[in-house]
Amino acid sequence: MESDSFFERVYQQVKLIPFGKVSTYGAIAKKIGGPKSARMVGYALNASHNLEDVPAHRVVNRKGMLTGKHHFQGTNLMQQLLESEGVTIKDNVVQNFKEHFWE
């Protein structure tokens, strides 16, 4: 699998996550045909920061934790972006995760 095409598939899937919803690295990996590639999804999203149309802040770990937050500029940018979409975050975890989860 060529990394550019994998990354592009990740970006296309992440662009589908609706406003106010979140998905997980594993769910994205499974959806694009690489169910054991959750870590690679993280690498792809880390490389997406120059792409304004990829809402990487909407991807969290399987427990709803903001594990990728250190890849965003600013102290709490990932949390702030999610909260601006109506997602409540407490102690770096999406509250009511099942309600906000999009697969």
C-alpha positions as CSV (number, residue, x, y, z in Angstrom):
1,M,0.0,0.0,0.0
2,E,1.5,3.3,-1.0
3,S,1.5,5.8,1.9
4,D,0.3,8.7,-0.2
5,S,-2.8,6.8,-1.4
6,F,-3.4,5.5,2.1
7,F,-3.1,9.0,3.5
8,E,-5.5,10.3,0.8
9,R,-8.0,7.6,1.7
10,V,-7.7,8.7,5.4
11,Y,-8.3,12.3,4.5
12,Q,-11.3,11.5,2.3
13,Q,-12.9,9.5,5.1
14,V,-12.2,12.1,7.8
15,K,-13.8,14.8,5.6
16,L,-17.0,12.9,5.9
17,I,-17.2,13.1,9.7
18,P,-20.1,15.5,10.4
19,F,-19.9,18.7,12.5
20,G,-20.3,17.8,16.2
21,K,-19.3,14.2,15.7
22,V,-16.1,12.2,16.3
23,S,-14.7,9.0,15.0
24,T,-11.7,6.9,16.0
25,Y,-8.4,6.0,14.4
26,G,-9.5,2.3,14.3
27,A,-12.9,3.1,12.8
28,I,-11.2,5.1,10.0
29,A,-8.7,2.4,9.4
30,K,-11.4,-0.3,9.2
31,K,-13.5,1.9,6.8
32,I,-10.7,2.3,4.4
33,G,-9.8,-1.3,4.3
34,G,-6.9,-1.4,6.7
35,P,-8.4,-2.6,10.0
36,K,-5.0,-3.0,11.7
37,S,-3.7,0.4,10.5
38,A,-5.1,2.7,13.3
39,R,-1.5,3.9,14.0
40,M,-1.0,4.8,10.4
41,V,-4.3,6.8,10.4
42,G,-2.7,8.8,13.2
43,Y,0.5,9.4,11.1
44,A,-1.7,10.5,8.2
45,L,-3.6,13.0,10.4
46,N,-0.4,14.3,11.9
47,A,0.7,15.0,8.3
48,S,-2.5,16.8,7.5
49,H,-2.0,20.0,9.4
50,N,-1.3,22.0,6.3
51,L,-4.6,20.8,4.7
52,E,-7.3,23.1,5.9
53,D,-10.2,20.9,4.8
54,V,-9.3,17.8,6.9
55,P,-11.0,18.1,10.3
56,A,-8.4,16.0,12.1
57,H,-9.6,17.3,15.5
58,R,-12.7,15.0,15.1
59,V,-10.6,11.8,15.4
60,V,-10.0,10.4,18.9
61,N,-8.9,7.1,20.3
62,R,-11.3,4.2,20.9
63,K,-12.1,5.4,24.4
64,G,-12.8,9.0,23.3
65,M,-9.5,10.4,24.5
66,L,-7.9,13.3,22.7
67,T,-4.6,11.4,22.2
68,G,-3.6,13.5,19.2
69,K,-4.0,16.9,20.9
70,H,-0.3,17.5,21.2
71,H,0.0,17.6,17.4
72,F,-2.2,20.7,17.3
73,Q,-0.9,24.3,17.8
74,G,-1.8,26.0,21.0
75,T,-2.4,24.6,24.4
76,N,-5.9,23.1,23.9
77,L,-6.7,23.7,20.3
78,M,-8.2,20.2,19.6
79,Q,-10.4,20.5,22.6
80,Q,-11.5,24.1,21.7
81,L,-12.4,23.0,18.1
82,L,-14.5,20.1,19.4
83,E,-16.2,22.3,22.0
84,S,-17.0,24.9,19.4
85,E,-18.9,22.1,17.6
86,G,-20.9,21.2,20.8
87,V,-18.8,18.3,22.0
88,T,-18.1,18.4,25.7
89,I,-14.6,17.4,26.8
90,K,-13.6,16.7,30.4
91,D,-10.1,15.6,31.4
92,N,-9.2,15.2,27.7
93,V,-12.1,12.7,27.1
94,V,-15.2,13.2,24.9
95,Q,-18.2,13.1,27.2
96,N,-21.2,11.1,25.9
97,F,-18.9,9.4,23.5
98,K,-21.5,7.1,22.1
99,E,-23.8,10.0,21.3
100,H,-21.0,11.8,19.4
101,F,-19.5,8.8,17.7
102,W,-19.8,8.6,13.9
103,E,-18.8,5.4,12.1
